[in-house]
Amino acid sequence: MRNRPFIAARVEKRVNRWTERLFRSLRWHDAIIAYTGYGNEHRMRVLARVVIYPRGARALNPAREQVWTRRRGWRNLYRQPAVNRAVEIHVGDTVTHALTTRDGYVDIAVSDHGLAPGWHHVTITTADSEPTLVPILIISDQTRFGIISDIDDTIITSFLPRPLIAVYNALIPTESARVPVVGMAAMYRTLLREHPGAPLIYVSTGAWNTQPFLERFVARHGFPPGPMILSDWGPTNTGWFRSGPSHKMRALESLVRDFPSIRWLLVGDDGQRDPWLYTQFSRRHPDNVAAIAIRQLPIMEQVLAHGTTGELEDSSSPRSLAPEVRAPDGHVLLPLVAEKLKGLD
């Protein structure tokens, strides 16, 4: 009994199974949402989600840019998952079999993939879906520098985590109305030009349901593409909700395990817990953090984010072992970061 998932997780699974059977009785079929995966030269992480959709529906087609940019945010949030659905991942002549989670997610490690460093596609399919190409970034074992970036209030202004404002930003505005943080796209492009082959990986507590929107946002505003590590907002196997800081720390730890030779530039903001989190991580892995860059929110955004005019700082927290810089936007951050990264290679 102790090994059973938390009751909310069991209820969620039953509800998802019941609604899935209902929609399948209406002849809905499998559709695959591709998420950008990543890996080293020996093992890669393939990410996707299997949902069910009406036959003939075109709403999952990301190429319809004019339609997507006019969509209200709430239309991105609900998908009917395919529970414990058998999937096949095709990498060349190799086939890996897996099952989706109770929320329809695929998160599977594929070893000995044989892919060279760079961008690739693998194919995911189910017995009832069209084959879907999933992008994968393979990072060279020789790479020594990379960027890990937060999303909310770091590249996109969102005023999180204040509940009512967060709900408004997630559900009401159209995609084209969302505003990027000034200068951050240019900063990332410049740093990646100066460090060829370096990866940019986005890590956020945002929901996986928003990932297609975030990828379109990144492309539309000139941010470099990169894998995104997001989270499931539903119940976990141990409680009602997942912990945002714990999710981020697990993501950072997994990146260190997969890329032990990379020193990361950690980029976040001071509206939530990024400074504390990055400090803790730098103390755990001093050889894997090149520098920390914190975007300082204006006073109004600080108030909207957490109700005070100052940063959420723990006075008892030890200082970071990595060099740290702070500035209000990417234009001011860039020269500060560049100074700290001198001699990195």
Helices and strands as residue ranges (DSSP letters): H 7-25, E 29-39, E 43-53, H 65-69, G 73-76, E 80-81, E 86-91, E 94-99, E 105-111, E 118-125, E 132-138, E 145-149, H 163-171, G 175-177, H 184-194, E 200-207, G 208-210, H 211-220, E 228-231, H 244-258, E 263-269, H 274-284, G 286-288, E 289-295, H 299-306, E 324-327, H 330-341
